[in-house]
């Protein structure tokens, strides 16, 4: 039996999914490795106004796609920060340094696709990190 034969359709409605609270940052996972045969994970990330992200980092094991759902996010790609308004699309290949934060005065959110794989398994460590290092002001 192939992975496609064992997959099931999923349909989490708006505001639903597996939630992770990191103070001024929240993530809601809609699909992850177990549900996608480790092909990708999909999550929403919401940031309160004037909130820094986790800091510059890269992933050797996956590519990331971001789509701005609401507001304006600031993205670090390599060495450069860029403003991404609602409707913006950002692709970050594996190994490229990146970060995102909300420098605006309004809540902002992005849809994130991480491929391949099961990114959600990292969330307990990320939540714990933010407990010890609460999000700070972006500006």
N, C-alpha and C positions, 0 to 999 in steps of 0.2 A: 504494500500500500504506500503511495507517495504522500508527501506532506500535504499536497493539495487535497487529497482524499480525506485527511483527518482534520482539516481546518473547518471552522464553523463561522457563519456570518455573525457579526456583532453590531450592535446598534445603541451605543450610549447616547442619550439625549443631551441637549444643552445643559451645562452645569453638572453633568454626571461623569463618572469615571473614578479612578482611584486617586484620591487627593493627598497631596503632601504639603504641609504648612511649614514655611520657613520664615515666619514673621511677616515682613513686608513683601514677600515673594510666595506665590502659590503655584503648584504644578498639578495638573489633572491629566492622568494617563488614560487615553482612550483605547489604545491597543499596544501590546508589547510582544516580546519574543515568543512566548507560549502561544499567543493567538495568531501569530503571523509566520510560524515556522522559522523563527529567527531571521526573517527577511528585513524587518524594520520595526520601529516603535513610533507611536504618534502621541504627542502630548501638547497641552496648552500650558503656557507659562504666563502668569499675570504678575505685574509689578505695580506697587503703589507709586504715586508721584515721587520724584527725586530720590530714586533708590538705585544703589550700586548692585551689580551682579556678583558672581562668585570670583571674578578676577580672570585675567588672561590665562588661557589654558588651551590645550589641543587634545585631540583624540587620535590615537594611532590606529584604532580599530573600527572607525566608522566615519561616514560623511554625514553632514547635517544640512538640512534645509529649514529655513525659517520663513514664515509668512506672517506679516504684521496684520493682526486681526482688528486692533483698536489702538488709537493713539499714535505716538511716535516713540520709537526705540532708537537708542544710539548703539551702533555695532562697531566693535573693534575687529578688523579683519587684517591679519598681519600686523602692521605697525600703524595703520590708519583708522581713525574713528569716522563713521559716516552716520548721518541721520536717516532713519528709515520710517517713512510715514505709513499710515494704514494702506494696505494693498501692496507694500513692497515685498519683494522676493529676494532672499539671500541664500546663496549656496556656499558652504564651507567644506572643502575637501579634507579628508583625513590628513592629520599632521600640520594643519594650518592653525596658528594661534588665533584665538577669537574670544570675545566676551560680549555681553550685552547688558545695558542698563537703561533705566527710564530717567532721563534728565528733565522731563517735562513736568508740568503742574497737574497733569491728569493721569489717571490709571491707564496702563498700556498692556497689551497682550500680544503674544505670538503663538502661532501653531508651529510645532517643531516635529520634524521627521528625522529620525536617526536610523541610518542604514549602513550595513546590515545590523540586525540584532536586537538584543534585549537590554536596552538602556535602563529600564526601570529597576533592575536589580541593584543599581548604584544609588538609588534614592535614599535608603536608610542612612548611608554614610554621608550623603549630601545634607540631609536634614540634621544629622548630628553635628556636622561641621558648622551649619548656620546657627545652631543652638549655642555653640562656643564662640562664633564670630557673627553676631547679628548683622543684617544688612545695614549699611550706613548711607548717609546722604551722598547722592551722585555729584551734586554741585555745591 
